[in-house]
Each structure stands twice: as structure tokens, then as C-alpha cells.
């Protein structure tokens, strides 16, 4: 056993994959330890980054994330002998079954512990990086690292390792080895979903092989001080959990010993029937037919079509594919009761709401299938030792690879159809039968599908250039993790991370509006790079028995000289550059783009410079009279009118502080009724004006303004102004307000400290604050106001604002509406415009009007 054990260790530590996996675990832990953008283990607020509780959670969560790594390491020791045909030698030696299996298992288990020790090292080193806030790091205590290593990591790797080693040894299928990790991970996700109310039912914690739920149950009432100083005790439900699952792992290992056989075939669930021997006629001579080579387009297309057909049907008929799809559909159906709810309130499960829920909850399953089967299509020839035959066939890599890519795209399309049918079933269960099939198709195939196609292109590229299937899978997973990590860190520009196609919003009223224009610019931008990636990967793919990278580079050069890629790679890169240039012009030149860090710096500087004016007396708005022109087709708006402001204080006001929430506003006129000089213009958001004569207590003045909100191309992210082609909603945030606004300030104390700001004790002004209580929760510059508005829109829309409709007319091809309130209102009002259907009724002499989209009128009448 010792010889087999030492060989396994020696073999593993000579493999680059071992150190790559170690580096991945180290990097993930290091990132979590050194940045506040991504938190894990509760390391926020007063809980330290190296608190024993935090380290315990990091180990548990990263073990969960590393499930596929454990599967890749623990599932292959026995299979590797069959893969390299070494079993024929090994099984003829007088080695005992127990010694053989134990040596393979223990060697791989030690290697796995080494790989996951990268988590400990990543946290241990990361917390002492110079950019990490020292106040978030507690004193070093070796026991804080050793205790969770022994109580969480060692058992978790043993439990998962026993499961994966047993299945890999008995099934002897590389595909099954990877799938078992996926299925285990999905099963755990389903467990978490069904055990959301763990406090009232802690028995769920006993079914958690990772110990996360048990840890939560034991520490749910811990204070930050306890989390910083106490290791998670191995008692109560955590102890029971560990004992149960260690016992289960041991039992699974014993089953492996019992059912393992020194034979070529793996575990057979049923005995094969012995075929009857038949007398075969002896062929004395055979005349071979003459074969004519056919390299026509029709012949090549037939080969392409047959490859596509074979890859598609072999994939969707496989048991793992059916299992993953079934798990995904079951996962969605389990949430049928919650579908269509808004903040816990039941709402009609209309199609566009259902599609949002479906895509959000099924994306993980789609990505798993893309990751799994993209690699399977590329690697299976080599996996079954068939590559030497296929590489010698007169079929170009172009035909094979593009057919496999098309098959993968077709698989995703089929799954989206399954998703649509699942959504319809969920709507039916909820008693809603108005299926909007066009919305399903547009959302799934116009909005979601391009991202999956781009992901498939990347997955093919990665698997074509690496020399190890599991490294390829791991790199694809890291791509997904990186996507989420960058967003969490505030690096949100869609041009940065491959496949990020931007934001799109659907509503029954506005449909997709203007969003698809920008989205498809991003799609073609990334598609250009994806095509280049795909072609480079295809030209670098393994071909023949020589698979070292130097040989593959030589093959790439030969293919390039022969004309392969000379058209598609330049076209792809040209698309990438041209579309990228146009996008950059719109998002960074026509419009201003700020990173999360830049926005935080802006807020911190604003507070440092102007918070001293927070209680500076400002006039109060008493009257608002405004004329609003909405241009839905251009998504622009003009706002003209006046305020009446009054000094309600007992002291004269000599300066006005004017705030605009959007710096894109064009200020054509801003007159205070008193000559004023602009002293400060802070980034177009905050202005200070000095009045030529003070506004005395009790005095009033008329403030007139003329503002215009233009649309310049498209912005990065969302358009916050809120003017849409159908369904505009903007409010008085588009108008100037008076005084210093606390809403701009940073709210998280960690961020405030980072930028040199004092700790914030309260999120709102206290009731004991005599100055702060003068403002209501909606306005800081007014009490009650008199309100009147004339609002215009395009000829096919209705415009709405608070008040009673005084007059309605048409002028210059536009609709005009005059609204006026008969009593003072709070200083919050909005302007709406859309192609409304108006439902009118009367109840006890009171006229009722509901402005809605056309198709809901029938529901309201019922």
C-alpha cells in the first residue's frame, strides 16, 4: 500500500494541475481577504477579516466552490490506470484490493488537502497586505486557522473524496467523474433552497455535507466580539453533522472495496446476456469497390450536418444531461408559489415577470451544461483513444469544430424552449393562462441567447488550447466567478469583461424600447472577439500524437500559411475594434462614465467641501408652476417654470445652494428674482450663488428656470432620467433643489474611513435634532406647496401629473394637459407619459380613472 501511496503522491506533485488548483484556491481566498467588494464569512462591520468565524466560513464556502476540483482529483486515481491501459499490468500483480484502493485514495486525499490549504495561506497572507485596513484585522492566532482546518476542511474533503473516489473507481468514466461533482453541487443548492427557514428546523443542518447550515445554526446569535475571538465549537448539531457524514463517507468507502473488481469493465447493474455463438461464413475473397473522392460543397455540408446531428443527439440523450435538466426544471417548479410576487405580495404572473424569474434561476444550470458539454465534445475523441483515427480522416477541423459549436448552440436553444414550456406550466398552476409566447421568445432568444453563444465560443477556445480537460472546466468556471467578482468590485463597464452585453429592460408598456440598440452593439463587439478566439482555438487544437504547445504553435503557423483564419480572424478583430470604438465614443466621450471608486471619491470630496453648509438656512419652496414638454421619440424632456421661495427663518439669507441630481442637465436659464453671482460649480451637481441683496425674513422671491435634458447616444448602464418611448416616469428630482443634500454622502463606515470621513452613527437625523426635524422625509427645501403644471407629449400619448385636469388640447401635433391641485401637497410630484388605455368607472358619485396598458382593461372590467 505504501508503494502505491507514495507513487500517487509523487505523480500528483509532478503534475502542473496540482499547483494550478492550489493557486486557484489561494487566489480566491486572497481576493476575499484583501477586498471589501467581495465579502464571505461575515467579514463586515465589526467582524475581522481573520476572525475565527470568518476563516471557518471561508473554508466551508470555498470547499463548496471547489467541489469540481475535489471531483477532478479524487475521481480519477483508479480511472487513470484504465485510461493509460496500465490496469492490464497492475491487475496481474499480487496486490490486494484494499491496499490498491487505500493507497490511491490516501495519496489523492493528501494532495487534495494540500490544494485546499491554499485557502489558509491565502487568508493568512492576504490580511497583512498594505492596502488592507488594519482595524479590520485582529491579532494572529494559529489556532484560528488550525481549528477550522481540522473540523471543516479535513472532514469535508474526506466526505466528498470518498463519494467521488467510489463513483470514479466503480464507473470508470471520465465524463461521470466530472458530472458527479456537478450533480453533488446542484443537489446542495436544492437543499439550501428547501431549508431557508433553518432556525425553525435545525434538523436540516444534519443533511449538509459541508457543515455550513450547522455552523449558521450554532452561531446565529453570536455578537461581533464572539465571532472575533471564539472558534466555532465542535458541539451540538455541528458535531452530529460531522459524525454522520464522516460515517457516511466511511460506509461509502467500504462499499467501494466490496464492489470493486480487478476487471476491465466497471460496475454492472445487471448481467449481460451471453450471446449465442453463431457460425460466421468465411470470406474467401473480397473485391473492394472503387471510391471516388468528393470534396464538393455538398459533400462537406453533408459531413457537417451529420456531425451536428451526432453531437446534438448524443448529448441530449445522455443521462447526465437529462439529470441536470430535470434538476433545473424541478428547481423552478419548486418555486411556483413564489413566482410573480413583488416583495412578498401576490401579483399576476404575467409573462415578462416570469421570464425574469426563469432566467435568473435557470442560468446556473445552463452554464453548467455549456461548461460540461463544450468540453465533452472537444475531448471525447481523445478520452476514448479515438483521436488517432479521427485525426487521420479527410475531414477538416473547420467542419468538425463548427458543427460541434452549432450543436452546442442548438442544445441551448432547446433548453430555452424547455424553459418557456416550464414557465407556461408555472403560470397555469398559478391560474394564469394568458401566455405571451412572443415575449418568451424575445426575452430568451433576443436578450439571453447571445450571451450563451458568446460563452460557448469562449468555452471552445479554452478547451482547445489547454492540455487537460479539468483545467479547461476550471478555467471556464473561473471566468464565471470573475464576471461576478468584477461587478461586486464596481468594475462594471460592459467593455471590460468578455460577454457582458449590458442591461435591457422589458415592460408591457415600453416593450424593449431603446435598450436592444445598445445591447446588440455590445453583442457584436464581443462576437468579433469570440470569433477570433474560436478560430485561434481551432487552429491550436490538439492534432495527432504530439500535443505539446510548441508543436501546436507550429501547426498554427502552417494553418495560417495555408489560409486558415486569414479571413475570419481579421474580420473578428475588426468587428471588435470598430464596435468597441463606437461604444467607447458613446459611453465615455459623449457621456461621462465613472467607476465605483470615482463615484466614491466624488461623494467623499463633496462631503469634505460642502457639509459645513448642512444647516445653513435656505429659503423654502411654497409654489411650483411648471411647463413640461416630453419628447418620447427622442427620449428628451424640457422643463420650464418657476418657484416661489420664501425665507421662513428669522435670519437673512445671503447665499443660495442649488443642487441638481443629474449633471447632464442643460441649464438655459436660472434666475432667482434677485441678482446673484455664481461662486461655485461642483461638477454640474452643486452650485453656490451669492445674492446681491439678502432675502430678509418673511420675504419671497420668484425663481424661474428653463432646463433641458438631452439624450446623447447611450450611456454605460441604465439611463436614469427615465424618459422612454412609451412609459416615461420622471419626478421633481429633475428640477433644482435648495440646500446641502445628505443623500450624496457615503453611507458605509468602511468606505467613509477609507476616504478620510468620520464614522456615521445614524442613517437619518435624530428627532432631537431641532434643525433636522424641520424637513419631511421627501423634501429638504419645502413644507407644503401649491402645485400647477402644463405637460405636453406626442400625439399618440397621454401625459399625467398630480392635480385635477383643467384643460386638454392639441397644438402643433402634440397633446397638452393642464393639471392643478386644489390644496397644498408635499413637495414631491411626477410627470408621466405613455400610450395609455383609460378605464373609467364611477363609485358612489366619485369618478374613477385608471391609466393602464391596453390588454389589462378586460381584467379590470372583470
N, C-alpha and C positions, 0 to 999 in steps of 0.2 A: 504493500500500500504506500509505503514511504517513497519508493521509487516513482510511482505514478503521481503521487502528490508533488514531489519535487520537480518532476518533468512538467506538470501543469503550471506550476509557479514560474519555472524557467521560460516556458513557452509564452505565457501571458506577459511577462515583464520584458520580453523581447519584441512584443507587438506594439506598433505605434498607437493602435486603437486604445490600449490601456491608458496611455498618457493623455490621449485626446479626451477620453471620458473624464479622467481626473481633472484636466484643465477646464472642462465644461462645468463640472460641479464647483470647482474653485471659483471660476468666473461668476457664476450665478450668486454664490454666497458673498463674494467680494462686492458685487454690484449692490446687493441688498444691504450690505453693511456700510457702504460708503455714500449712498444717496438717499435723500428723503423722498425722492419722487416715487420710488417703489418701496413699499413697506411690507414686511412679512413678520409674523410673530408678535405683533402688537407693539413694535418698537416706535411708538409715537407718544406725544405728550411728555409725561414724566417717566416713561419706561425706557431704560437704557438700551442701546444697541447691542451691548454684550451682557445683558441681564440673563440669568439662567433660564428664565421663562422664554425669553426671545430666542435663545440658542436652541432650546428644546423644540420650539415651533418651527424654526428654520430647518432643523434636521428632518422633522416629520414631513413638512411640506415639500422639501427638495427630494426626499425619498419618493414621495408620490410623483413628482415631476420626472424623477429618474427611473420610473418603473420600466420603461423601454430599455434603459441601459442594463438594468438587472436581468431582464429577459435576454438581452443580447449576450451577456456574459455567462449567465448560469444555464441557459438553454442549449448551448452548443457543445459542451465538452465531449459528450458521447457521440453526438451527430457528426462532429468533426472527423472522427475515425472513419465513419461511413463516407463522408464527403470526399476524403482523400484515399479511400479504399484501403485504409490501414487496418480495418476490422478483420480482414482475412488473415492478417498476421497476428494481431492482438488476440483474437479468439482461439488461436491454436496454441497459445502459451498456457502454462498451468497456473494462470492467475485466477483467484477466487472472485466470484461475483461481488461479494461485499467489499473486498479490497479494491477492486477495479472502480466501483461506483463511489466508494468513500474517498478514494484518492482524487478522482476527478472532481467530486463535489467540494471537498475541503480546499483544494487548490484554487478553484474558481471563487469560492466563498471568501478566501483571504484576499484575493485580487479585488473582489467587489468592495470589501471593507476599505482597502487602500484607495480605490476610486472615490468612495464617498467620504473618506477622511479629508478630501479636498474641501468639503463644506466647513469642517472645523478650522482648517488652515485659512480658508477664505475669510471667515469672520474674525479669526484671531489677528490676522494681518490687516484686514480692511478697516477695523475700528480705530487703528492708530495711524491712518493716513492723515497728512497735514490738513486736508480740507474738511475733515470730519469734525463737527462741533464737539469740543472736549467735554462740554457739560452733558452730552448725550452718551458718554462712555463712562462706565463705572470702573472700579478697581479690578485689576486682573486677578482671577481666581481659577486655577487649573481645574478645580472640581466642577465649576460651572460648565466646562466643556466635556470632562470625562463622564459625568453622570448621565447626560442625555445620550452620549455616545454609547454607553453600556445599556441603558434602559430603553432607548428608542432605535438607534441605528443598528446595533448588533442584532436585536431580535427581528427588526423589520427586514433586513437583508436576508436573515436566515429563513424567515417565513416565506417571503417572495421567492427566494432562491430555491427552497425545497419544492415549491409548486412548479416553477419554471424548469428546474432540472429534471423533475419527474416527467413532465409532459414532453420535454425535448428528448429525453432518453427513450421514452416509450414510443412516441410518434415518429421520431427521426425525420422530421420535415422542417426545413429552414423556414418555410412560409408559416407553418404552425408555430414555430418558435417566436416569430415576431408578433403574430396575431394574438398569442396568449397574453402578451403584455398589454395590447390594445384592449382586449376583452376584459382583463382584470381592471384596467383603468376605468373603462366605461361602467363596469359593474359598481365600482366605488362611487362614481358620480351619481348613479341611480340611488345608491344607498344614502348619500348625503342629501339628495333631493327628498327622499321619503322620511328622513329623520331631522327635518328642520326644527321641530319642537323638541329638542333633545333635553331641555330642562325638565319637562313633564314626563319624559320617558327615557331615563338614562340607560335602560337596557339596550338601547340601540348602540351604545358605546361598545358593547361586547362583540358586535359584528364588524367592528372597524379594524382591519388588519394593520393599519398604520398608527393607530393609537391617538389620532387627532381628536376624535369626539370624546374619548375618555379623558384626555388632557383638558379639553374645554370644560367638561363636567366638573372636574376636580378644582379648576382654577377660576371658575366663572365669577366668583365673588372676591377674588384677590385684589388688594389695593396695589397701586404702583410700587409702594415700598416693599410689599411682599414679593412682587414679580422681580424686583431688582435684587433681592437678597436671598430668596429661597429657591432651591431646586424643586422640580415637580416630584413629589414623593411617590414612590412605588407602592402605593396602597390603594385600597378600595377598588373602584372599577378599573383603574389603570392596571393594577396588579392582576385582577381577574382576566382582563383583556390580554395581557402579556402571557399568562399561563395557558389560557385557552388556545391562543394562536401558536404559541411555541409547541404545545401538544399537537395541534393540528398539523404543523409543519413536520414534526417528528413522525406522525402517523402517515403522512403523505410520502415521506422518505422510505418508511418501511414497505409501503405499497409498491414503491419503485423497485425495491430489492426483490419483492415477491414476484412481480410480473415481468421483470427484465429478463430477457433471454439472450444468450450468446448466439444469435442467429442474424441473418441478413435482413429479414423482414421485421417490421416493428410490431407493435401491439395489434392483434387482430381481434375485433369484437365478435366475429363469427368465423367459423371454419369454412375454408373454401372447399367446394365440392371437387372431388378428384375427377378430372376429365377422363373420359374413356379413351383408351388408345385406339387410334384409327390407322388403318393401313394406308399409307400415302403412296400414290403411284410414283414410280421412279422416272424422272425425266431423262430420256436418253440424249436428246439434243434439243436445242432451243435456238430458233432463228430470231435475232433481235431486230426490231423494226427500225427503219431509218428515221431519225429525228432531225427535223429542220429547226434551226434556231430562229426564234421570233422575238425581235426586240422592238416591235411596234408599240405605239402608244396604247393601243387596245390591249395588248398583252401585259404591259406594265400596269395598266389600270386594273386588269383582272387580278393580278398578283396583289396590288394594293387593297382591292376590295376584299379579297379572300383573307388577307392578314387582318384587316379591320374586323371582319366577321368573326374570325377565330379568337382574337384578343378580347373582343366585346363579350361574346357568349361564354368563353372560358372563365372570364372574370365574374360575370353576374350569376353564374351557376355555382360558383364556389361557396362552400359552407361559411367561411369567414365573412364573405361579402354579405350573404343573406343574414348572418348573425348580427353584424354591425348595423345593417339597415333596419332589421327588426328591432334592435335595441333603441335606435333613434326614433322610430315611429312609436314604440311603446313609451319612450320618454316623453314624447309630445302628448300622446293620448292621456298620460297620467296627469297632465296639467290642464285638461279640458275645462275643468270648473273655474280655473283662474284666467282662462283666455278671455280677452275683451274687457277686463276690469281696469279701471283707472283709479289708482291709489286705493284699491280695495272696494271701490264702488262698481256695482254691476253696470255694464253698458252693452249696447247691441254689438255682437261680434261681427262688425262689418269687415269686409274683405281686407281693406288696407291695414286695419289693426291686426288682423290675424296674420297677414304676411310678415309684418314686423316681428311678431312673436315667433313665428315659424323659423324665419331666417336667423334670428338671434339664438334660438335654442338648438337648431339642427346644424349650424355651421361647424361645430366641433366634429360631428360625425362625418360631414362631407370632407373636411380637411384630413381626417384620419384615413378615409378611403383614398383620397388623392395621394397622400403620402405613401400609403401601403402599396397600392396597385400601380402607381407610376414606377416605383422601384421594382415591383414584381415583374412587370412587363419587360423591363430592361435587363434584369438579372436572371430570369428563369432559364434561358438557354445555357448560361454558364453554370447555374445552380445544378441542372440535371446533366451536366457534361455533354451537352448537345451543341455547344457553340462551335466546336471544330468542324461540325458538319454544316451548320448554317452559315458560318463564315466562308465556306468554300462554295456555297451555292451562287449561281449567277443572278443574285437578287441584290440590288444596291441598298446601301444603308438608308438612302433617302426614302425609298419605298417602305422599308420596314419601319423606320422611326416615325415617319409622318402618319403611317397607318395606325401605329400604336398611340400616337398623340391624338389622332381623331377618335380612336376607340375610347380613350380616357375622357375626352370631351363629351362623347356620346353617353358614357356611363353617368357623368354628372348631370347631363340633360335629363336622362331617365329618372335620376333621383329627384330632380326638381319637379318632375311630373308626379312622382310618388308623393312628394311634399305637398303639392297642390291638392291631390286627392285626400291626403290626410287632413289638410285644412278644411276642405269641404265636409268631411266626416265630423270634424270637431264642431263646425258651425251647425250641422244637423243635430248633433247631440244637444247643443245649446238651444235648439228650437228655432234656428235662423236658417232660412232656405233661400235667401237672395244671394246666390253665388255670382260674384262678379268675375267671370273667367278672364276677361281681358286684363283686369287688374292683377290677377295672379300671374298671367303670362308676362306682362310688362315688368312687374316687380322682380320676378325670378330670372327672366331671360334678358331684359334690358338693363337692369340695375345690378343684380347679383352675379349673373353668369360670367360677365367679362373678368371679374376678379378671379374666379375659379380657373378660367382659361389661362390667365397670366400665371397663376400658381402652378398649373400643370407644366407650362413652359419652363418655369424655374426648377421644378422637381426633376424634369427630364434632364436639364442641364447639369444639376448637381449629381444625379446618379450616373450620368455619362462620364463625368470627369474623375470621380473618386474610384478607388480600387477596393472598397469594402462596402457591402450593401448596408450594414448597420450604421456605418459612419454617414452614408448618404441619408438614411432615415433621420439620424440625429441632427444633421445639418438643416434638413427641412424643418424639423421641429424648432430648432434654434431660430430659424427665420420667423416662424410664427410668434415665438416668445419675444424676439426683438421688435416685432411690429407693435406688440402691446407695451413693451418696455419704453420705447421711444415716445409713444403717446402719453404714458404716465409721467415721463420726464419733461413733457411740454414741448418736445421737438415734433411739431405737428404739421409742418409744411408737407403737402402731398407730393412734392417733387423729390423728397429725400429718400423715402423707403419704397423699394420696389413693390408695385402692385397696389399702392394706395391711390384709389381713384376718386377720392373726395366724398363730399356729402351730397345727398339727394333727399328730398322730402316729397312725399306724396300726400295729397289730401283729396277728398271727394270733390272739393270745390275748385282747387287750382290744378288738379292732376299733378304732373311732374313740373309744370311751369317752366322756368328758365334753368332748372338745375341740371338737366341732362346735357345741355350745351357744354358747360364746363366739365362735367363728369367724363364725357366722351373725348374731350381734348386730353384729359389725363389717361384715359384708356389707350388712345393711340400713341401717346407719349411713352407709356410703359410697354405697349405692344411692340414698338420699334426695338426697345432694348431686349424684350423677351424673344423676339425673332432672332436677334443677333446671338443671344445666349443659346437658343435652341440649335442654331446652325453650328456654333463653335463646339457645343457639346456633342453633336452628331459627328463632327469631323474628328473629335478627340476620343470617341468611344472606343472601348477595347475591341480589337480585331485580331484574331489569330492567337497563338500561344504566348507571344511576347506582349506583356501588359504594363511594363514599366513606363513611367511618364516620358522618359527620353525617347523611347520608341514611338510613343503616341504623338509626340510633338513632330517627329519625323514624318509620321503618317499624315498629320495635319498639313505640313508643308507640301507634301506630294499631292494631297487632295486639292489644296489651294492652287497649285500649279496646273492641275488638271481642270480647273474651272469651278470646282465645288465651292460654294459660298461667295464667289466673287460678285454675284448679283444680290443675293438676299441679305448678306451681312452689311454691305454699304447701304442698301435700302433701309434696313432696320435702324442702323445708326443715324441715317439722315432723318428718318421719322423722329427718332429720339431727340435729336438736336433741334429740328425745326419746330416740332410741337412744344418742346421744352422752352425754347426761346420765346415763343408766343405766350405760353403760360407765365413765364417769369415776367414778361413785359406787363401782363395784366395784373399779376398778384404783387409784384414788388416795385414796379415803376409807376404804372397808372394809379395803383393803390398802395397803401403802406402796409407792410407785413411786420409784425412784431412777434418775437418768440416769447415764451412764457417768462424767461428771465428778463427780457427787455420790458415786458409789461410790469413785472415786479419792481424793477428799477424805477420805472416811471411813477408807480404808485408810491414808492418809498421817497423819492425826491419831492414829489408833490406834497406829501405829508410834512417832510422836513422844512420845506419852504413856506407853506401856507397854513399849517394847522394853528399857528398863532392867531389866525383870524376866525377860529371856530365860533367864538361867542361875540364876534364883532357885530354890532347892531346893524341890521339891514331892513329896508322897507318891506312891507307885506303887500302881496297882490290882493286887490279887492274886486277887480272887474277884469274879465277877459272877453275881448271881441275879436274874432279871428275869421279870416277867409282862407280856406284850404283848397288847393287845386291838386287833385290826384291824377297822375298820368299812368294808368296801369300798363299800357303797351310799352312804355319806356321805363317803367318802374322808377319813376321820379315823382317828387312832390314839391309844391310851392306853398309856403305858409306866410301869410301877411296878416297884420292886425295890430292890436295894441293892448297893453295892460294899463290899468290904473293902479298905481302903487301909492301906499300911504305909510308915513312914519308913525307907527303906533307906540313908539317908545317915548321916553322922557328926555332924550338927548338928541342933538342934531346929528345928521348923517352926512359926512363929507366925502365918502368913498363908496363905490358900488363894486361888489364882487359878483361877476356874472359867470355862470357855468353852462357849458354845452356838453351833452353826453356823447356826441359824435363829432369828431374833429373834421369830418368830411363836409360839414355844412358850409354853404357859401352865404356869407353874411352880406347881403346887398344894402341893408340899412339897419341901424340900431341906434335910435335916438331916445334919450331919457327925458326929454322935455326941459332939461337943464343942460347948458353947455358942459361938456365933460372931456377930459383928456385921458387917453389910454396910457397907463403906466406899465402894464404887464400883459403879455400874451404868452401863456404857457401851453405850447404845443396845440393851440387851437381849441383847448378844452376849458381853460380858465383865464379870465380877464379881470384886470383891476382898473377901474376908471376913477379919476379924481374929479369931483363936481366943482364947477366954478363958484357955486354958492351952495352951502349946506341945505339939506332938506330938513326943515325945522320940525319939531314935534307937532303932530296933528296935520302937517301939510301933506298934500297929494301932488302927484305928477303923472303925466301920460307918457308911457314908454311905447314907441312904435317900432315895429320891426318888419323886415322883409327878408325871408330866408328861403334858400333853395337847396334841396337835396338831390344831387345828380347821381347817375349811375355811370361809372367809368369802367367799362369792361366787366370783369368779375374779380371777386376777392378770394383770398385763401379762406377756406372755411365757410361760415354762414354769412349771409347778408343781414345785418342786424337792423337795418332801417325798417324792414317789414312791409315794403311796397311790393305787391305781387301782381301778376297779370290778372288774377281773379282771386280775391280774398285778402285784400290789403287790411292790415291792422297796425296802426301806429298810434302813439299817445302823446301826452304833453311832455314826454322826455325829449321830443324833437325840438322843443321850444326852450328859450333861455330861462334859467332859474337864478335866484339870488342867494349868495352866501357860500360858505365853505361846505362841501359835501363830504361826509364821512364814508359814503359808500365806495369811494375810490380807494380807501386805505386797505392795506394788507390786514387780514384777519387772523391768520395762523401765527402764533407766537414764535414758532421756529423760523418762519420767514422774516418776521419782524426783527428778531435778533440778528439774523444773517445780514440784514441791511442797516443795522445800527439803530433800530427803533425800540422804544421802551415796550415792556410787556403789557399786553392788553388784558385788563381784568374783567371787563364786561363787554358783551356784544352790543348792548344798547345803553343809552343814557339812563341813569337811575332816576326813580321817581323823586328822590330827594334833591335832584339837580334842578334848581329853580330856573336856570336858563334853558336846559334841555327840554323841560316839560312844556315849553311854550309851543313846541312843534307836535303835530299829529304824526301818525305812522306813515302817512302817504306824502306829506309835504313839509318842507322846512321853511318855506317863504310865503305861506298863506294860511289863513284860517278858513273862512267861508268866502266863496267868490260868487259874483253874478256872471252868468255864462251865456254867450250868444255866438253862433257860428254859421257861416255860409260855406258849404262844402260842395265842390263840383267834381265830376268824374266823367268817364267816357260814356257815349250814348247808350251802350248796352248794359250799363251797370247802375246800381242804386248805391248812394252814399248815405251813411248814417253817422250821427254824433249825438251826444246826450241832449235832451230837451224835447220840446214839443214842436212838431213840424209846422212852421208858419207859412211856408210857401214852397212850391215846387215848379220849376220851369226849365225850358230848353233854350240854349243860346250857343251859337257857333258850333253846333253839332255836339254839344256837351249837356249833361244833365246837372241841374243845380238844385240844392236843397238848403232851406233856411231853418235852422233849429234855434230854439231859445228856451232856457229854463225859467220856470215861473217862481222859483225860490232858490236861495243860495245853495251851492253844493261844495263838497270837498274839492280841493284843487287837484283833481285827477280826472281826466277825460280823454276820450279816444276818438279816432277817425277811421271809419271802415268803408270799404267799397268792394262790391262783388256783383256777380250776376245772380242776384237772389231771386228765389221764388217767395212770394209773400203769402203766408197763411193767415187769414183773418177770421176772427170769431168774436162773439160778444158774450160776456158773462155778468149777469145782474147789472146790466146797463153800462158795463165797462168794456170798452173796445180793446181787443187783444190782437196784436200783430206779431207774428214770428217770421223772421227772415232766415231762410234756410236754402239748401240746395234742392233742385227740382224733385229728385226721386224720393225725398223724405215726406213730401206733402201727403202722400197716400197713407203713410204710417201715422202721421199726426191726426188725420181725419178719423182713423180707426180708434 
